Amino acid sequence: PNPLQLNGLVFENNFSEWTPLAADVIEGVNQVLWEEVATDALWTWNTNDVWSFEGVSGPVAPGTPEYQALLDAFGVDASALG
């Protein structure tokens, strides 16, 4: 497996305000699901085929249908969050 990359370097999560929840190929795109600690909002990183960051989507607010759809797509149990 390839490590997650940001700006061409192996990414080491030193973002204390973000929690990585899951990584998977969703609809043919390598994606990483993140939770923003302060707001509990979800964000997704889109990556290329070697898991190098290409873009971000979000925020998706808790309690919305889109929030639950993201959790379901990544297989994340909402009761384990927070």
C-alpha positions in Angstrom: 0.0 0.0 0.0 1.0 3.6 -0.7 1.3 6.1 2.2 -0.8 9.2 2.2 1.1 12.1 0.7 0.8 15.9 0.9 2.9 18.2 -1.3 4.9 15.2 -2.5 5.9 14.1 1.0 4.7 11.3 3.2 2.0 12.8 5.3 2.3 12.5 9.1 -0.8 13.7 10.8 0.4 16.6 12.9 -2.9 18.4 12.6 -4.2 18.2 16.1 -7.5 19.8 15.1 -8.3 17.0 12.6 -8.9 13.3 13.1 -8.6 10.8 10.2 -11.5 8.4 10.3 -11.1 6.2 7.3 -9.5 5.8 3.8 -11.2 4.0 0.9 -11.8 4.0 -2.8 -15.2 5.6 -3.2 -16.7 5.7 -6.7 -13.3 5.0 -8.1 -11.5 7.8 -6.3 -9.1 7.3 -3.4 -10.4 9.3 -0.5 -9.6 10.0 3.1 -12.4 11.0 5.6 -11.5 13.5 8.3 -13.4 14.9 11.3 -12.8 18.5 12.3 -12.4 18.3 16.1 -13.8 21.7 16.9 -17.0 21.3 14.8 -17.4 17.6 14.2 -17.8 18.4 10.6 -16.6 15.9 8.0 -14.2 16.6 5.2 -12.8 14.4 2.5 -9.4 14.5 0.8 -9.4 13.3 -2.8 -6.1 11.7 -3.8 -4.7 10.2 -6.9 -3.9 6.5 -7.5 -0.8 6.6 -5.3 -2.7 8.4 -2.4 -1.2 11.9 -3.1 -3.5 14.7 -2.1 -5.3 16.4 -5.0 -8.2 18.3 -3.4 -10.6 18.6 -0.5 -14.4 18.6 -0.1 -16.3 19.9 2.9 -17.4 20.8 5.4 -20.4 18.5 5.9 -22.3 19.3 9.1 -23.3 16.7 11.6 -26.9 15.7 11.6 -27.4 16.2 7.8 -28.2 13.4 5.4 -24.9 14.1 3.6 -23.0 13.5 6.9 -24.6 10.1 7.4 -24.1 9.2 3.7 -20.3 9.9 4.1 -20.2 7.8 7.2 -22.0 5.0 5.5 -19.8 5.2 2.4 -16.7 4.8 4.5 -18.2 2.3 6.9 -17.8 4.5 9.9 -20.1 4.0 12.9 -21.4 7.3 14.1 -21.6 6.1 17.7 -17.8 5.8 17.7 -17.2 9.5 16.9 -16.7 12.5 19.2 
